[in-house]
């Protein structure tokens, strides 16, 4: 019975999609952790003056970055989504500054 279940999981479209999604999440987690090693999100708090959405996820991300448990926190998909959104909002601010729409805060 276990062999049949394993075969179904490996061969069905749902099983294939699950493995692909898991791989994408793993790559995203690795990229976000690499980014977190390079920058301190706390230093970008002033970006909330340009884009208020920056402040939404910032507090939680910064708390975990400062506590040093960001990798563990990112193991939950909803936390990974929150951090990815935070990085996206920061990127939007960087693009606006680069375009000359806003001065660097």
C-alpha positions in Angstrom: 0.0 0.0 0.0 2.8 2.4 0.9 4.5 1.7 -2.5 1.3 2.5 -4.4 0.9 5.8 -2.5 4.5 6.7 -3.1 4.1 6.0 -6.8 1.0 8.1 -7.0 2.7 11.0 -5.3 5.7 10.8 -7.6 3.8 10.4 -10.8 0.6 12.5 -10.5 0.5 16.1 -11.5 -0.2 17.2 -7.9 3.0 15.4 -6.7 5.0 17.0 -9.5 3.7 20.5 -8.7 4.3 20.0 -5.0 8.0 19.1 -5.6 8.4 22.1 -8.0 6.8 24.5 -5.6 9.0 23.2 -2.8 12.1 23.8 -5.0 10.9 27.4 -5.8 10.4 28.1 -2.1 13.8 26.8 -1.2 15.4 29.0 -3.9 13.5 32.0 -2.7 14.5 31.3 0.9 18.1 31.0 0.0 18.0 34.3 -2.0 16.3 36.2 0.8 18.7 34.9 3.4 21.6 35.9 1.2 20.1 39.4 0.8 19.6 39.6 4.6 23.3 38.8 5.1 24.2 41.8 3.0 21.9 44.5 4.3 20.4 45.5 7.6 16.7 46.1 7.0 16.6 48.4 10.0 18.6 50.9 8.1 15.9 51.1 5.4 13.1 52.0 7.8 13.1 55.6 6.4 11.8 54.2 3.1 8.4 54.0 4.7 8.2 57.8 4.2 8.1 57.1 0.5 6.2 53.8 0.5 4.1 53.2 3.7 3.9 49.5 2.7 7.5 49.1 3.8 6.5 49.5 7.4 3.9 46.7 7.2 6.3 43.8 7.3 9.4 45.6 8.5 8.9 45.3 12.2 8.7 41.5 12.2 11.5 41.0 9.6 13.8 43.4 11.5 13.0 41.7 14.8 14.0 38.3 13.5 17.0 39.6 11.7 18.3 41.3 14.9 17.5 38.1 16.9 19.5 36.0 14.5 16.6 33.6 13.9 15.6 34.8 10.4 16.5 31.4 8.8 14.2 29.5 11.2 11.4 32.1 10.8 11.6 31.8 7.1 10.9 28.1 7.2 7.1 28.9 7.3 5.7 29.8 3.9 3.6 32.7 5.2 6.8 34.3 6.7 8.7 33.8 3.5 5.8 35.6 1.7 5.9 38.5 4.2 9.7 38.9 3.8 9.5 38.7 0.0 6.8 41.3 0.0 8.9 43.5 2.2 11.9 43.2 -0.1 9.6 44.0 -3.1 8.3 47.1 -1.4 11.9 48.2 -0.7 12.8 47.6 -4.4 9.9 49.8 -5.4 11.3 52.6 -3.3 14.8 52.1 -4.7 13.4 52.3 -8.3 11.6 55.5 -7.5 14.7 57.0 -6.0 16.8 55.9 -9.0 14.2 57.4 -11.4 14.6 60.7 -9.5 11.0 60.8 -8.3 12.1 61.0 -4.7 15.3 62.1 -2.9 17.0 59.4 -0.8 15.5 59.6 2.7 
